[in-house]
Amino acid sequence: MATALQAANWRGATVNGREIEVAGTNELRRVLSLADFVVLTLPLTEETRSLIAGEELRALKKTAFLVNVSTGKL
């Protein structure tokens, strides 16, 4: 099963005149660097294990919030 990164729950919606983006996992660090809030709601699988590690944490803004409500360490 492929893991998908979704930057929004819907397509075509706008915030402050900008369209909300849906991105692939290959763009994870770029999307993390733009996010104010990141909410993880993934099951723990081989694909999601260590999804958020040192490089990803460093990509976050210093003011960003990371919320993990997943079932394991991602």
VMD Tcl script that builds the backbone (N, CA, C; Angstrom):
set m [mol new atoms 222]
animate dup $m
set s [atomselect $m all]
$s set {name element resname resid chain x y z} {
  {N N MET 1 A 0.842 -1.175 0.000}
  {CA C MET 1 A 0.000 0.000 0.000}
  {C C MET 1 A 0.887 1.237 0.000}
  {N N ALA 2 A 0.680 2.140 -0.911}
  {CA C ALA 2 A 1.476 3.359 -1.008}
  {C C ALA 2 A 0.997 4.381 0.012}
  {N N THR 3 A 1.938 5.086 0.582}
  {CA C THR 3 A 1.618 6.148 1.516}
  {C C THR 3 A 1.468 7.450 0.753}
  {N N ALA 4 A 0.445 8.191 1.042}
  {CA C ALA 4 A 0.221 9.471 0.374}
  {C C ALA 4 A 0.287 10.595 1.387}
  {N N LEU 5 A 0.909 11.655 0.996}
  {CA C LEU 5 A 0.952 12.863 1.807}
  {C C LEU 5 A -0.140 13.767 1.296}
  {N N GLN 6 A -0.994 14.190 2.175}
  {CA C GLN 6 A -2.064 15.078 1.751}
  {C C GLN 6 A -1.919 16.374 2.524}
  {N N ALA 7 A -1.720 17.449 1.803}
  {CA C ALA 7 A -1.543 18.748 2.423}
  {C C ALA 7 A -2.881 19.402 2.732}
  {N N ALA 8 A -3.954 18.773 2.338}
  {CA C ALA 8 A -5.296 19.286 2.619}
  {C C ALA 8 A -6.287 18.143 2.491}
  {N N ASN 9 A -7.487 18.335 3.008}
  {CA C ASN 9 A -8.511 17.306 2.919}
  {C C ASN 9 A -9.374 17.443 1.678}
  {N N TRP 10 A -9.181 18.485 0.914}
  {CA C TRP 10 A -9.976 18.703 -0.276}
  {C C TRP 10 A -9.153 19.431 -1.320}
  {N N ARG 11 A -9.599 19.330 -2.570}
  {CA C ARG 11 A -8.914 20.000 -3.676}
  {C C ARG 11 A -9.718 21.227 -4.099}
  {N N GLY 12 A -9.019 22.225 -4.587}
  {CA C GLY 12 A -9.673 23.411 -5.110}
  {C C GLY 12 A -10.007 24.455 -4.062}
  {N N ALA 13 A -9.831 24.142 -2.793}
  {CA C ALA 13 A -10.104 25.121 -1.751}
  {C C ALA 13 A -8.974 26.141 -1.717}
  {N N THR 14 A -9.279 27.333 -1.252}
  {CA C THR 14 A -8.256 28.371 -1.172}
  {C C THR 14 A -8.182 28.932 0.241}
  {N N VAL 15 A -7.003 29.405 0.588}
  {CA C VAL 15 A -6.764 30.119 1.834}
  {C C VAL 15 A -6.017 31.377 1.455}
  {N N ASN 16 A -6.540 32.524 1.834}
  {CA C ASN 16 A -5.934 33.809 1.473}
  {C C ASN 16 A -5.655 33.907 -0.021}
  {N N GLY 17 A -6.574 33.384 -0.817}
  {CA C GLY 17 A -6.446 33.470 -2.264}
  {C C GLY 17 A -5.511 32.458 -2.898}
  {N N ARG 18 A -4.876 31.595 -2.097}
  {CA C ARG 18 A -3.963 30.580 -2.628}
  {C C ARG 18 A -4.625 29.215 -2.558}
  {N N GLU 19 A -4.515 28.442 -3.645}
  {CA C GLU 19 A -5.107 27.109 -3.666}
  {C C GLU 19 A -4.358 26.185 -2.722}
  {N N ILE 20 A -5.094 25.361 -1.997}
  {CA C ILE 20 A -4.495 24.379 -1.102}
  {C C ILE 20 A -3.899 23.269 -1.956}
  {N N GLU 21 A -2.719 22.851 -1.611}
  {CA C GLU 21 A -1.946 21.899 -2.416}
  {C C GLU 21 A -2.038 20.483 -1.876}
  {N N VAL 22 A -2.076 19.517 -2.764}
  {CA C VAL 22 A -1.950 18.109 -2.397}
  {C C VAL 22 A -0.626 17.639 -2.980}
  {N N ALA 23 A 0.273 17.139 -2.132}
  {CA C ALA 23 A 1.628 16.789 -2.554}
  {C C ALA 23 A 1.909 15.320 -2.303}
  {N N GLY 24 A 2.886 14.775 -3.010}
  {CA C GLY 24 A 3.311 13.392 -2.825}
  {C C GLY 24 A 4.373 13.280 -1.742}
  {N N THR 25 A 4.634 12.055 -1.292}
  {CA C THR 25 A 5.623 11.850 -0.233}
  {C C THR 25 A 7.028 12.259 -0.664}
  {N N ASN 26 A 7.290 12.294 -1.965}
  {CA C ASN 26 A 8.606 12.731 -2.429}
  {C C ASN 26 A 8.822 14.220 -2.168}
  {N N GLU 27 A 7.779 14.929 -1.790}
  {CA C GLU 27 A 7.876 16.358 -1.501}
  {C C GLU 27 A 7.719 16.649 -0.008}
  {N N LEU 28 A 7.880 15.648 0.825}
  {CA C LEU 28 A 7.623 15.779 2.256}
  {C C LEU 28 A 8.408 16.927 2.889}
  {N N ARG 29 A 9.705 16.986 2.694}
  {CA C ARG 29 A 10.509 18.028 3.346}
  {C C ARG 29 A 10.110 19.425 2.880}
  {N N ARG 30 A 9.805 19.561 1.597}
  {CA C ARG 30 A 9.397 20.871 1.082}
  {C C ARG 30 A 8.079 21.303 1.732}
  {N N VAL 31 A 7.125 20.382 1.811}
  {CA C VAL 31 A 5.834 20.706 2.408}
  {C C VAL 31 A 5.998 20.991 3.904}
  {N N LEU 32 A 6.820 20.214 4.580}
  {CA C LEU 32 A 7.057 20.456 6.006}
  {C C LEU 32 A 7.633 21.847 6.246}
  {N N SER 33 A 8.498 22.292 5.358}
  {CA C SER 33 A 9.127 23.613 5.541}
  {C C SER 33 A 8.123 24.750 5.389}
  {N N LEU 34 A 6.973 24.486 4.781}
  {CA C LEU 34 A 5.945 25.507 4.571}
  {C C LEU 34 A 4.838 25.464 5.626}
  {N N ALA 35 A 4.729 24.347 6.331}
  {CA C ALA 35 A 3.582 24.101 7.211}
  {C C ALA 35 A 3.685 24.842 8.536}
  {N N ASP 36 A 2.538 25.316 8.998}
  {CA C ASP 36 A 2.430 25.859 10.349}
  {C C ASP 36 A 2.010 24.768 11.327}
  {N N PHE 37 A 1.224 23.810 10.830}
  {CA C PHE 37 A 0.758 22.672 11.616}
  {C C PHE 37 A 0.919 21.403 10.795}
  {N N VAL 38 A 1.413 20.339 11.437}
  {CA C VAL 38 A 1.516 19.027 10.804}
  {C C VAL 38 A 0.831 18.044 11.747}
  {N N VAL 39 A -0.160 17.331 11.232}
  {CA C VAL 39 A -0.878 16.343 12.033}
  {C C VAL 39 A -0.678 14.982 11.382}
  {N N LEU 40 A -0.072 14.054 12.119}
  {CA C LEU 40 A 0.185 12.706 11.618}
  {C C LEU 40 A -0.941 11.789 12.078}
  {N N THR 41 A -1.597 11.138 11.127}
  {CA C THR 41 A -2.708 10.228 11.427}
  {C C THR 41 A -2.541 8.929 10.654}
  {N N LEU 42 A -1.341 8.373 10.713}
  {CA C LEU 42 A -0.989 7.206 9.907}
  {C C LEU 42 A -0.826 5.960 10.756}
  {N N PRO 43 A -1.091 4.792 10.188}
  {CA C PRO 43 A -0.763 3.556 10.892}
  {C C PRO 43 A 0.744 3.317 10.818}
  {N N LEU 44 A 1.285 2.597 11.761}
  {CA C LEU 44 A 2.701 2.245 11.716}
  {C C LEU 44 A 2.886 1.058 10.782}
  {N N THR 45 A 3.577 1.289 9.669}
  {CA C THR 45 A 3.883 0.255 8.683}
  {C C THR 45 A 5.358 0.394 8.315}
  {N N GLU 46 A 5.857 -0.497 7.503}
  {CA C GLU 46 A 7.236 -0.382 7.033}
  {C C GLU 46 A 7.437 0.926 6.261}
  {N N GLU 47 A 6.405 1.367 5.534}
  {CA C GLU 47 A 6.506 2.605 4.758}
  {C C GLU 47 A 6.474 3.857 5.630}
  {N N THR 48 A 5.784 3.798 6.759}
  {CA C THR 48 A 5.662 4.990 7.599}
  {C C THR 48 A 6.657 5.018 8.759}
  {N N ARG 49 A 7.301 3.903 9.039}
  {CA C ARG 49 A 8.287 3.858 10.133}
  {C C ARG 49 A 9.387 4.883 9.855}
  {N N SER 50 A 9.664 5.741 10.802}
  {CA C SER 50 A 10.684 6.799 10.701}
  {C C SER 50 A 10.384 7.802 9.586}
  {N N LEU 51 A 9.102 7.966 9.262}
  {CA C LEU 51 A 8.720 8.954 8.257}
  {C C LEU 51 A 9.161 10.349 8.682}
  {N N ILE 52 A 9.032 10.630 9.970}
  {CA C ILE 52 A 9.469 11.911 10.515}
  {C C ILE 52 A 10.691 11.635 11.392}
  {N N ALA 53 A 11.862 11.955 10.869}
  {CA C ALA 53 A 13.123 11.752 11.591}
  {C C ALA 53 A 13.861 13.096 11.652}
  {N N GLY 54 A 15.138 13.062 11.896}
  {CA C GLY 54 A 15.925 14.271 12.077}
  {C C GLY 54 A 15.835 15.271 10.945}
  {N N GLU 55 A 16.012 14.809 9.713}
  {CA C GLU 55 A 15.970 15.717 8.555}
  {C C GLU 55 A 14.599 16.384 8.429}
  {N N GLU 56 A 13.556 15.617 8.663}
  {CA C GLU 56 A 12.211 16.157 8.553}
  {C C GLU 56 A 11.927 17.150 9.667}
  {N N LEU 57 A 12.362 16.843 10.886}
  {CA C LEU 57 A 12.170 17.774 11.998}
  {C C LEU 57 A 12.924 19.074 11.749}
  {N N ARG 58 A 14.118 18.982 11.198}
  {CA C ARG 58 A 14.888 20.190 10.887}
  {C C ARG 58 A 14.235 21.003 9.775}
  {N N ALA 59 A 13.465 20.363 8.910}
  {CA C ALA 59 A 12.792 21.066 7.819}
  {C C ALA 59 A 11.626 21.924 8.322}
  {N N LEU 60 A 11.076 21.568 9.479}
  {CA C LEU 60 A 9.947 22.328 10.023}
  {C C LEU 60 A 10.361 23.733 10.405}
  {N N LYS 61 A 9.437 24.664 10.286}
  {CA C LYS 61 A 9.653 26.015 10.803}
  {C C LYS 61 A 9.850 25.910 12.316}
  {N N LYS 62 A 10.594 26.817 12.876}
  {CA C LYS 62 A 10.788 26.810 14.332}
  {C C LYS 62 A 9.475 27.081 15.069}
  {N N THR 63 A 8.519 27.679 14.392}
  {CA C THR 63 A 7.233 28.001 15.006}
  {C C THR 63 A 6.138 26.978 14.685}
  {N N ALA 64 A 6.464 25.927 13.937}
  {CA C ALA 64 A 5.468 24.932 13.525}
  {C C ALA 64 A 5.097 24.005 14.680}
  {N N PHE 65 A 3.890 23.465 14.615}
  {CA C PHE 65 A 3.407 22.482 15.579}
  {C C PHE 65 A 3.344 21.124 14.894}
  {N N LEU 66 A 3.845 20.090 15.566}
  {CA C LEU 66 A 3.777 18.722 15.070}
  {C C LEU 66 A 2.933 17.916 16.052}
  {N N VAL 67 A 1.831 17.344 15.562}
  {CA C VAL 67 A 0.924 16.560 16.394}
  {C C VAL 67 A 0.881 15.144 15.836}
  {N N ASN 68 A 1.248 14.160 16.655}
  {CA C ASN 68 A 1.227 12.760 16.240}
  {C C ASN 68 A 0.109 12.034 16.968}
  {N N VAL 69 A -0.970 11.736 16.247}
  {CA C VAL 69 A -2.062 10.955 16.817}
  {C C VAL 69 A -2.095 9.572 16.188}
  {N N SER 70 A -0.966 9.167 15.637}
  {CA C SER 70 A -0.833 7.868 14.989}
  {C C SER 70 A -0.726 6.758 16.009}
  {N N THR 71 A -0.717 5.530 15.507}
  {CA C THR 71 A -0.686 4.364 16.386}
  {C C THR 71 A 0.734 3.913 16.736}
  {N N GLY 72 A 1.732 4.645 16.304}
  {CA C GLY 72 A 3.095 4.247 16.600}
  {C C GLY 72 A 4.081 5.346 16.295}
  {N N LYS 73 A 5.355 5.016 16.412}
  {CA C LYS 73 A 6.421 5.986 16.158}
  {C C LYS 73 A 6.592 6.186 14.661}
  {N N LEU 74 A 6.346 7.372 14.193}
  {CA C LEU 74 A 6.532 7.686 12.798}
  {C C LEU 74 A 7.745 8.567 12.660}
}
mol reanalyze $m
mol bondsrecalc $m
mol representation Tube
mol addrep $m
